[in-house]
Amino acid sequence: MTEDMIKVNTLHFGDMEVEPSHVFDFTDGMLGFEELKRFVLVSHQDYDPFKWLISLDNPDIGFPLLDPFFLDEGYRAGRDIDYENEVVFTVVTLGGMDATMTANLKAPVILNIGSRNGRQIILTSDKYSPTYEIKIK
């Protein structure tokens, strides 16, 4: 028996159908969006290498994500990350009139592929910036 698909109309991708098994539960929400608990990770070839974390609680809210290892090959999201079962992303923002793109390396998003749980953590180290400038080559 298959689970009923979740139908959602998103700002970024229009109408979508999501399998419930593809939903990530964020117990604490995302920073600044603590009320949003259910998200789906969307990959689209037009946005590669970026992915989108779309809220199912408010489909107008979506966070562009990027693998932090594209920006820093030695990136470490802390000691409590299980790299066998968890995937790490950084939230990307497009700022101001100069269209500067930045990545929040200080507060990565962690997705557990097995449990379908997600969380955003704040790293205690000052090694990483919340506004790391992404330079397009």
C-alpha positions as CSV (number, residue, x, y, z in Angstrom):
1,M,0.0,0.0,0.0
2,T,1.5,3.4,-1.0
3,E,1.2,6.4,1.2
4,D,-1.0,9.3,0.0
5,M,1.1,11.9,-1.8
6,I,1.2,15.4,-0.2
7,K,0.1,18.0,-2.7
8,V,1.7,21.4,-2.3
9,N,1.8,24.6,-4.4
10,T,5.3,26.2,-3.9
11,L,6.5,29.6,-4.8
12,H,9.6,28.4,-6.5
13,F,8.4,25.2,-8.2
14,G,4.7,25.5,-8.6
15,D,2.5,22.5,-7.9
16,M,4.4,19.5,-6.5
17,E,3.5,16.1,-5.2
18,V,5.7,14.8,-2.4
19,E,5.9,11.3,-1.0
20,P,5.5,11.4,2.8
21,S,8.7,9.3,3.1
22,H,10.6,12.3,1.5
23,V,9.5,14.8,4.3
24,F,12.1,15.9,6.8
25,D,10.9,16.7,10.3
26,F,12.6,19.7,12.0
27,T,11.6,19.5,15.7
28,D,13.0,23.0,16.3
29,G,12.3,24.5,12.9
30,M,14.9,26.6,11.1
31,L,16.6,29.7,12.7
32,G,14.0,32.5,12.5
33,F,11.4,30.1,11.3
34,E,10.9,27.9,14.3
35,E,7.2,27.4,13.6
36,L,8.0,25.6,10.3
37,K,8.6,21.9,11.0
38,R,8.1,19.9,7.8
39,F,10.4,20.3,4.8
40,V,11.2,18.6,1.5
41,L,14.6,18.8,-0.2
42,V,14.2,19.6,-3.9
43,S,16.8,19.1,-6.6
44,H,16.3,20.7,-10.0
45,Q,18.8,20.6,-12.8
46,D,18.3,24.3,-13.6
47,Y,19.6,25.1,-10.1
48,D,22.5,22.6,-9.8
49,P,24.6,22.6,-7.6
50,F,22.0,24.3,-5.4
51,K,19.1,22.4,-3.8
52,W,16.0,23.9,-2.2
53,L,14.6,23.1,1.3
54,I,10.9,23.9,0.9
55,S,8.6,24.3,3.8
56,L,5.5,22.2,3.6
57,D,3.9,24.2,6.4
58,N,4.3,27.4,4.4
59,P,5.3,26.6,0.8
60,D,6.1,30.2,0.1
61,I,9.2,29.7,2.2
62,G,12.2,28.0,0.7
63,F,15.9,28.0,1.5
64,P,18.5,27.6,-1.2
65,L,21.1,25.2,0.0
66,L,24.7,24.3,-1.1
67,D,27.1,21.6,-0.1
68,P,29.6,23.5,2.1
69,F,32.4,21.3,0.7
70,F,32.1,23.3,-2.6
71,L,33.2,26.3,-0.6
72,D,35.7,24.8,1.8
73,E,37.0,21.3,1.2
74,G,38.1,21.0,4.9
75,Y,34.7,22.1,6.3
76,R,33.7,20.4,9.5
77,A,30.2,20.8,10.9
78,G,31.1,19.7,14.4
79,R,31.9,16.4,16.1
80,D,28.3,15.2,16.5
81,I,27.7,14.7,12.7
82,D,27.3,11.2,11.5
83,Y,28.6,11.5,8.0
84,E,27.5,8.0,7.1
85,N,23.8,8.9,7.7
86,E,23.7,12.7,7.6
87,V,24.1,15.2,4.9
88,V,25.3,18.7,5.6
89,F,24.2,21.9,3.7
90,T,24.7,25.6,4.1
91,V,21.9,28.2,3.6
92,V,22.6,30.6,0.8
93,T,21.4,34.2,0.6
94,L,21.3,36.6,-2.3
95,G,21.9,40.1,-1.0
96,G,21.3,43.6,-2.0
97,M,21.7,45.5,-5.2
98,D,25.2,44.1,-5.9
99,A,23.7,40.5,-6.0
100,T,26.4,39.2,-3.6
101,M,25.8,35.6,-2.7
102,T,26.7,34.5,0.8
103,A,26.6,31.1,2.6
104,N,26.0,30.7,6.3
105,L,28.8,28.4,7.2
106,K,28.3,29.1,10.9
107,A,24.8,27.5,11.0
108,P,24.7,24.4,8.8
109,V,21.6,22.4,8.0
110,I,21.9,18.7,8.9
111,L,19.6,16.1,7.2
112,N,19.5,12.6,8.5
113,I,18.7,10.4,5.5
114,G,17.6,7.4,7.6
115,S,15.4,9.0,10.2
116,R,14.2,11.8,8.0
117,N,14.9,14.3,10.7
118,G,16.6,17.7,10.1
119,R,18.1,20.3,12.2
120,Q,20.0,23.6,11.9
121,I,22.9,24.0,14.3
122,I,25.0,26.9,15.3
123,L,28.7,26.1,15.5
124,T,30.5,27.5,18.6
125,S,33.8,28.0,16.8
126,D,34.5,31.4,15.2
127,K,36.2,29.6,12.3
128,Y,33.2,29.9,10.0
129,S,31.3,33.0,9.0
130,P,27.5,33.4,8.7
131,T,28.2,35.6,5.6
132,Y,30.9,33.7,3.7
133,E,31.0,35.3,0.2
134,I,30.5,32.9,-2.7
135,K,32.7,33.9,-5.6
136,I,31.4,32.8,-9.0
137,K,34.2,31.8,-11.3
